[in-house]
Amino acid sequence: MAAPEGSLRRRKVADAGRSPGWPPGPAPHPAGSRVHLRTGTFWLTRVVLLKALAFIYFVAFLVAFHQNKALIGDQGLLPCRLYLRSVQQYFQGKIGWDAWSYAPTVMWLLDWSDMNFNLDLLALLGLGLSCFVLVTGCANMVLMAALWVLYMSLVNVGQVWYSFGWESQLLETGFLGIFLCPLWTLSHLPEHTPTSQIVLWGFRWLIFRIMLGAGLIKIRGDKCWLDLTCMDFHYEVILIISGNLSFLNWLTIVPSLACFDDAALGFLFPSRPRGLKDQVLGMQRKEAREVKSKPRYGCMVRRVVNFSLGILVAWLSMPVVVNLLSSKQVMNTSFNPLRIVNTYGAFGSITKERTEVILQGTASPNASMPDAVWEDYEFKCKPGDPWKQPCLISPYHYRLDWLMWFAAFQTYEHNEWIIHLAGKLLASDAETLSMLALNPFEGRAPPRWIRGEHYRYRFSLPSGQHAAQGKWWVRKRIGPYFPPLCLEDLKEYFKAREWPLPEPHLDAS
């Protein structure tokens, strides 16, 4: 039966749009139909990677903006000005290459008379840039390099507050993110700058080291991983939602995205005409039709840059590999000041019980009197009041709460900042109190004495009497952590460390 003439004419028109050699297939998809992308390209992968990395940067800079002034500001618990001054003095008072390589930070270039302003400036710049990349999904090398430098500048003056593996992991991930992008162009799909395979393998090498390092440190660090009992303690609360582990779990997802191509990640993008998925499909078809021509000059330069990056990562990976193979494996360590390639490993040992330092104050003139009433300070997201429900905070990070947990494993002599914290509370310092959930002396005169008490915590059993009373925690006092202190007791201690003795405020509300 002969085909209708109109049908033949339509088929000829549709076929005329195809180049010779292009396999027959359906006409361009109508709105709302699914777009099936070919495997092996990584245009959408780059967009997803950039958005995910920008999200982590945004959270990190948000934490810095909210907390840095109280932690490392002019009147902070560990002022960064004093830290930089000590580095400067160590190198004979010079701010030269040695000081820069020891603590790479743009703070060396800024005026130290107002460190609070400097810290806020770096955090706000980081927030603005990361927000732009997060919303638009496009970036260039200049933007990503600026984010990396800004965060590195904060990490390298953050001292103990920024001394954990996720800071190095973000810097390494962010450094690779610089080379995902074109130099200047701000475009989702920069036609002449396809996603570099070397950079993708850099991300894959990163996630491989993270997972391998975490596995090896567990086997070597705690026998409970081998007898399969660690999980009895490790998952008492769901870490990626509730853990005060900063953005660690979320950050670890980022480099794994480099293992997926456009075909795998296409479901994240809507199928609509002229959408990103539709544009990638067009680029794939164009690439299949075109004969490969001589690369442009800019492409050649980029290949040289990416090849150099590969050599650099390989060179810096040598001590990391040696550490991974060593029976004395060290976790979460950087072997270069810029933290470009690092070694990782989480939860090498699992704490079987939770101990906490509870800070208490009293208005009693005599701390040793048996009738002295001691009232608890409450932190935002660590156990204190047994009736307080655990927080769901990740990926945000409360740095003071996190260090208070670590302080409970040691003595106050190992954590001088906790005595500084006690002095701030004796003065009802408003900036310090902003990091706490409850000041029992709000609206009243500051306490005359502060002490630290050591407690052991465990979750109440769902069917037990404590849970029936509404308690989330059951706690038992271990003993004193540090003795009662007053401001007069701390004068010499503060003077020796160049900490200004805080003046008491009548009302910190």
C-alpha positions in Angstrom: 0.0 0.0 0.0 1.5 3.3 -1.0 2.3 5.9 1.6 0.3 9.1 1.5 2.1 11.9 -0.3 1.9 14.2 2.8 3.6 11.6 5.0 6.4 11.2 2.5 7.0 14.9 2.3 7.2 15.3 6.1 9.7 12.4 6.3 11.9 14.0 3.7 11.9 17.3 5.5 12.9 15.7 8.8 15.7 13.6 7.2 17.1 16.7 5.5 18.2 18.1 8.9 20.5 15.2 9.5 24.1 15.2 8.4 25.4 12.2 6.3 26.5 9.4 8.6 24.2 10.4 11.5 22.2 7.3 12.4 18.5 7.5 11.8 16.5 8.3 14.9 13.5 10.3 16.3 13.0 13.9 15.5 13.9 16.5 18.2 12.0 15.8 21.4 8.9 17.7 22.2 8.5 19.6 25.5 8.1 17.3 28.5 9.6 14.2 26.8 12.7 12.5 28.3 16.2 13.3 27.0 18.5 10.3 26.8 22.1 11.5 27.1 25.1 9.6 25.8 27.6 8.3 28.3 31.2 9.5 28.6 30.7 13.3 28.8 30.9 15.3 32.1 29.2 18.7 31.4 26.4 18.2 33.9 28.8 16.5 36.3 30.7 19.8 36.5 27.6 21.7 37.3 26.6 19.3 40.1 30.2 19.3 41.5 30.4 23.1 41.5 27.0 23.4 43.2 27.8 20.8 45.8 31.2 22.3 46.6 29.7 25.8 46.7 27.1 24.5 49.3 29.9 23.2 51.6 31.8 26.5 51.2 28.6 28.5 52.0 28.1 26.5 55.3 31.8 26.8 56.2 31.8 30.6 55.7 28.5 30.9 57.5 30.0 29.1 60.5 33.0 31.4 60.3 30.9 34.6 60.2 28.8 33.6 63.2 31.6 32.2 65.4 35.0 33.5 64.5 34.8 36.8 66.4 34.1 34.9 69.7 36.8 32.3 69.0 39.7 34.0 67.3 38.7 37.7 67.2 40.1 40.7 69.1 38.6 39.5 72.3 38.3 35.8 71.3 39.2 32.8 73.3 42.4 32.3 71.2 42.9 35.6 69.4 44.4 35.2 66.0 46.4 38.4 66.4 48.4 36.8 69.2 48.9 33.7 67.1 50.2 35.7 64.1 52.4 37.7 66.4 53.9 34.6 67.9 54.6 33.2 64.4 56.2 36.5 63.4 58.4 36.4 66.6 59.4 32.8 65.9 60.9 34.0 62.5 62.8 36.9 64.1 60.0 39.4 63.7 59.9 39.3 59.9 56.9 38.6 57.8 58.8 36.9 55.0 58.6 33.7 53.1 59.1 31.5 56.2 56.2 33.1 58.0 54.0 32.9 54.9 54.8 29.2 54.3 54.2 28.4 57.9 50.8 30.1 58.0 49.6 30.9 54.5 46.9 33.6 55.0 46.0 37.0 53.6 45.9 38.2 57.2 49.6 39.0 56.8 48.5 41.8 54.4 45.8 43.3 56.5 45.7 45.8 59.3 45.7 43.9 62.6 44.2 46.7 64.6 40.7 45.4 64.0 40.8 41.6 63.5 37.0 41.3 63.9 36.6 43.4 60.8 39.1 41.3 58.9 37.5 38.0 59.9 34.0 39.3 59.0 35.3 40.6 55.7 36.8 37.2 54.6 33.7 35.4 55.8 31.3 37.7 54.0 33.3 37.6 50.8 33.3 33.8 50.9 29.5 33.8 51.6 28.9 36.0 48.6 31.0 34.1 46.1 29.8 30.7 47.3 26.2 31.8 47.1 26.7 33.0 43.5 28.1 29.6 42.5 25.5 27.7 44.4 22.6 29.6 42.8 23.9 29.8 39.2 25.9 26.6 39.0 28.6 28.3 37.0 32.0 29.6 38.0 35.5 30.3 36.6 39.0 29.7 38.0 39.2 33.2 39.4 36.1 32.7 41.6 37.0 29.2 42.8 40.6 30.3 43.5 39.3 33.2 45.6 37.1 30.9 47.6 40.0 28.6 48.3 42.3 31.4 49.3 39.7 33.0 51.6 39.0 29.7 53.4 42.7 28.8 53.6 43.3 32.2 55.2 40.8 31.5 57.9 41.9 27.9 58.5 45.6 28.9 59.0 44.7 31.4 61.8 42.0 29.3 63.3 44.4 27.3 65.5 42.7 24.5 67.5 39.2 25.5 66.3 40.2 24.7 62.7 42.5 21.7 63.4 40.4 18.9 62.1 40.4 16.8 59.0 37.4 18.3 57.3 39.2 21.7 57.0 42.0 20.1 55.0 39.5 18.0 53.1 37.6 21.1 52.0 40.8 22.8 51.0 41.9 19.9 48.9 38.4 19.5 47.3 38.3 23.3 46.7 41.8 23.3 45.1 40.7 20.6 42.6 37.5 22.7 42.0 39.6 25.5 40.7 40.6 23.4 37.7 37.1 22.3 36.8 36.4 25.7 35.3 37.5 28.0 32.5 39.8 30.9 33.4 37.3 33.8 32.8 34.1 32.5 31.2 31.0 32.3 33.4 28.9 29.7 31.7 27.3 26.5 32.6 28.5 24.8 29.5 31.7 26.6 28.2 31.9 25.0 24.8 35.7 25.1 24.5 36.5 24.0 28.0 35.2 20.5 28.6 35.6 19.0 32.0 39.1 17.7 32.4 39.6 14.0 32.8 42.7 14.7 34.9 40.7 16.8 37.3 38.0 14.1 37.5 40.6 11.5 38.3 41.9 13.9 40.9 38.5 13.8 42.6 38.4 10.1 42.3 41.8 9.7 43.8 40.6 11.9 46.7 37.6 9.8 47.5 39.6 6.6 47.2 42.1 7.9 49.7 39.3 9.1 52.1 37.7 5.6 52.0 40.9 3.6 52.1 42.4 5.7 54.9 39.2 5.4 56.9 39.1 1.7 56.5 42.8 1.1 57.4 42.7 3.4 60.4 39.7 1.4 61.7 41.4 -2.0 61.3 44.6 -0.7 62.9 43.0 1.6 65.6 40.3 -0.3 67.5 39.6 -4.1 67.8 35.9 -3.4 68.0 35.9 -2.8 64.2 37.2 -6.4 63.7 34.8 -8.0 66.1 31.9 -5.9 64.6 30.8 -4.2 67.8 31.8 -0.6 67.0 28.5 0.1 65.4 26.8 -0.5 68.7 28.3 2.9 69.7 29.0 4.6 66.4 25.4 4.9 65.3 23.7 5.8 68.6 22.6 8.9 66.7 22.4 9.3 62.9 25.6 11.2 62.2 24.9 12.8 58.9 21.8 14.5 60.4 22.6 14.9 64.0 26.4 14.7 64.4 28.3 17.9 65.3 30.9 16.7 62.7 30.7 19.9 60.7 30.1 19.3 57.0 32.4 16.2 57.0 29.8 13.6 55.8 28.4 16.0 53.2 31.8 17.0 52.0 32.8 13.4 51.5 29.9 13.0 49.0 31.4 15.8 46.8 34.4 14.0 45.2 32.3 10.9 44.7 30.2 12.8 42.2 33.1 12.8 39.8 32.5 9.0 39.3 29.2 9.8 37.5 28.8 11.1 33.9 26.1 13.2 32.3 24.0 10.1 31.5 24.0 9.1 35.2 23.3 12.6 36.6 20.9 13.7 33.9 17.9 12.9 36.1 18.8 15.8 38.3 18.0 18.2 35.5 14.6 18.9 33.9 13.9 17.8 30.3 12.8 21.0 28.6 13.7 22.8 25.4 16.9 24.8 25.7 17.5 23.5 29.2 20.9 22.3 30.3 20.2 18.7 29.5 18.9 19.6 26.1 22.0 21.7 25.4 24.3 18.9 26.4 22.4 16.6 24.1 22.9 19.0 21.3 26.7 19.3 22.1 26.9 15.5 22.1 25.2 15.3 18.7 27.5 18.0 17.4 30.6 16.3 18.6 29.5 13.0 16.9 29.0 14.8 13.6 32.1 16.9 13.5 35.6 15.8 12.4 38.1 16.6 15.0 40.1 19.7 14.1 43.4 21.1 15.4 43.0 22.2 19.0 42.9 25.9 19.7 45.7 27.7 21.5 43.7 28.2 24.7 42.8 24.4 24.7 46.5 23.6 24.4 47.4 25.9 27.3 44.7 24.3 29.5 45.9 20.8 28.7 49.4 21.8 29.8 47.9 23.3 33.0 45.9 20.2 33.7 48.8 17.9 33.0 50.9 20.0 35.4 48.2 19.6 38.0 48.3 15.8 37.6 52.1 15.8 38.1 51.8 18.0 41.2 49.1 15.8 42.7 51.1 12.7 42.0 54.2 14.2 43.6 52.4 15.4 46.7 50.7 12.0 47.0 54.0 10.1 47.7 54.1 10.8 51.5 50.4 10.2 51.7 50.7 6.7 50.1 53.7 5.9 52.4 51.5 6.9 55.4 48.6 4.7 54.2 50.9 1.7 53.9 52.6 2.3 57.3 51.5 0.3 60.3 51.9 3.5 62.2 49.3 5.3 60.0 48.5 8.9 61.0 45.1 10.2 60.2 44.0 13.6 59.0 47.4 15.0 58.4 48.8 17.5 55.8 52.3 17.2 54.4 52.3 20.6 52.8 51.3 24.1 54.1 48.7 24.6 51.3 47.0 21.3 52.1 46.7 20.4 48.5 47.0 16.6 49.1 46.4 15.2 52.5 45.9 11.9 54.3 42.5 11.1 55.9 41.0 8.6 58.3 38.0 8.9 60.5 36.9 7.0 63.7 40.0 5.0 64.1 38.8 4.4 67.7 35.4 4.6 69.1 34.6 6.0 72.5 32.4 3.5 74.5 31.1 6.2 76.9 30.4 9.9 76.6 31.9 12.3 79.2 31.1 16.0 79.3 32.5 19.1 81.1 29.6 21.0 82.6 30.4 24.6 83.5 28.6 25.9 86.6 28.4 29.4 88.2 27.3 30.6 91.6 26.6 34.0 93.1 27.6 32.8 96.6 30.6 34.8 98.0 32.1 31.6 99.3 32.4 28.8 96.7 33.2 26.2 99.4 30.0 26.8 101.4 27.7 23.7 101.3 24.7 26.0 100.7 26.2 27.5 97.6 23.8 27.2 94.7 25.6 26.1 91.5 23.7 26.8 88.2 24.5 25.1 84.8 25.4 26.9 81.6 23.9 25.2 78.6 25.6 24.8 75.2 23.7 24.8 72.0 24.4 21.3 70.8 26.1 19.1 73.4 24.6 17.2 76.3 23.9 19.1 79.4 20.4 19.2 80.8 19.2 15.6 80.9 15.8 16.7 79.6 17.3 18.4 76.5 16.6 16.7 73.2 19.7 16.1 71.0 20.1 18.5 68.2 19.7 17.9 64.4 22.4 20.3 63.2 24.6 18.8 60.4 26.1 20.3 58.2 26.3 23.3 60.5 29.1 23.1 63.1 29.3 24.4 66.6 33.1 24.7 67.1 33.0 25.4 70.8 30.7 22.5 71.6 32.9 20.2 69.6 36.1 21.3 71.5 34.2 21.0 74.8 33.7 17.3 73.9 37.4 16.8 73.2 38.3 18.7 76.4 36.4 16.1 78.4 38.9 13.5 77.3 41.8 15.5 78.7 42.5 17.9 81.6 42.0 21.6 81.6 45.8 22.0 81.5 45.7 20.7 77.9 43.0 23.2 77.0 44.0 26.6 78.2 41.1 28.2 76.3 38.6 26.6 78.7 40.1 28.8 81.5 39.7 31.8 79.3 36.1 30.8 78.7 35.6 30.6 82.4 36.9 34.2 82.8 34.6 35.4 80.1 31.6 33.8 81.8 32.7 35.4 85.1 32.4 38.7 83.3 29.2 37.8 81.5 30.9 38.7 78.2 28.1 39.1 75.6 30.2 37.8 72.6 31.1 34.6 74.5 27.5 34.1 75.8 26.2 34.3 72.2 27.8 30.9 71.6 25.8 29.4 74.5 22.1 28.3 74.7 21.5 29.3 78.3 23.1 31.8 80.6 21.6 31.1 84.1 22.6 34.6 85.2 20.9 36.5 82.4 19.4 39.7 83.8 21.4 39.4 87.0 24.9 40.2 88.2 27.6 37.9 86.9 28.5 34.8 88.9 31.3 35.2 91.5 32.7 31.8 90.9 32.9 29.4 87.9 33.8 25.7 88.1 34.0 22.7 85.8 32.3 19.4 86.7 33.0 16.1 84.9 30.0 13.9 84.1 29.4 10.6 82.3 26.4 10.6 80.0 24.4 7.8 78.3 21.0 7.7 76.5 18.0 6.8 78.6 16.4 3.5 77.6 13.1 4.0 75.8 11.2 1.7 78.3 13.1 2.9 81.4 12.1 5.1 84.2 14.2 8.0 83.1 12.6 8.1 79.6 9.2 8.0 81.4 10.2 11.2 83.2 11.0 12.8 79.8 14.8 12.5 80.2 16.8 12.0 77.0 20.0 11.5 79.0 21.1 9.8 82.2 24.2 11.4 83.8 26.5 10.6 86.7 29.1 12.9 88.2 32.7 11.7 87.9 34.3 14.5 89.8 35.7 18.1 89.5 37.2 19.1 86.1 38.7 22.4 87.4 38.2 24.0 90.8 36.1 27.1 91.5 37.7 30.2 90.0 37.1 33.9 90.4 38.4 36.8 88.3 40.9 37.7 90.9 42.4 34.2 90.7 42.9 34.6 86.9 44.8 37.9 86.8 48.3 36.4 86.5 47.1 33.6 84.3 45.6 36.0 81.8 48.6 38.4 82.0 51.1 35.7 81.2 49.1 34.8 78.0 48.4 38.5 77.0 44.7 38.0 77.4 42.9 41.1 78.7 41.1 40.5 81.9 37.4 41.0 81.1 35.4 43.6 83.0 32.2 42.3 84.6 29.0 43.3 82.9 25.9 43.8 85.1 23.5 42.4 82.4 24.5 40.5 79.3 20.9 40.0 78.0 
